[in-house]
Amino acid sequence: MTSKNVDIAREYFESIQKGDLAKVGELLAEEIVWHQPGGNRFSGEHQGRDAVFAMLGGMMEASQGSFAIDAVHALMGNGD
């Protein structure tokens, strides 16, 4: 049995892979808090849907439009 959060994450990744940003917007709560791992300019906590879209847009810009999620192997959810 999967949690609702994992199901939403799976749908998010599928929408990103398809380029369906309208669906991505529907999936992200207005008050989302996104924790981006790593040690780069996109890493850290992003608060609110607009901040998450700005981060994703920055990734597209930095990659000159080639940013893509090819495969998602394992998803894990915790909290709300």
N, C-alpha and C positions, 0 to 999 in steps of 0.2 A: 504494500500500500504506500502510495506517495503522498506527501503533504501538499496542500494547496499552493504553498510557496514554490515547491519544486515544479509543480505543473505550470505555474505562471512563468517561472524561469525558463522552462522548456519551450513554452509558447513564444517568449521573448526571443530566444536564440533562433527559433525557426523563422520568426518575423524578420529579424536582422538578416538572416541568410537570404531571404526572399526580397529584401529591400523594402519591406512594407512598414515604412516609418509611421504611417497613420495607426497601424495596429500596435506598434511599439508605444506610441503615445497613449493609447487606450489602456495598455497594460501597466504603465507606470503611474502610481498614485501621485497626486499633486505634491504631497509632503514626503515623497521618497527620500531616504538617506542611502546613498550609494557609496560603498567602500571599494575603491579601485586599488588592487594590490600593486606592488612594484616600487621602483625607485626612479620614476620619471615624472615629467610635467603633468601627466594625467592621474598620477597616484594620489591617494588621499580620500577624504570624505567630501562628497558632493551632495548638497542639500537642496531638494526640490527638483521637479521635473525639468524646468528650464536649465538648471545647472547640469543635469545628466545629459540633456540634448546638446548643450554647449561642449561637454566633454567628448561626446560621440562625434560631433561636428569637427572638433579639433583633431580627433584621430583621423577622420577622413581627410582633412586638410593636410596634416603632417604626412600622410601616406600618399598624397596626391591622388586620392580617390580609390586607392587599391585596398583599403582596410576591409577585411572580410573575416568572418568566422567560418572556417571550413568544416570543422567537426567538433561536436560536443560529446564527450565521453561519459563523464559521471557528474551528476548534479547532487548537491547537498543543500538542505535548507535548515535554517535555525532562526528562532525569534519570529517577529511579525514582519 
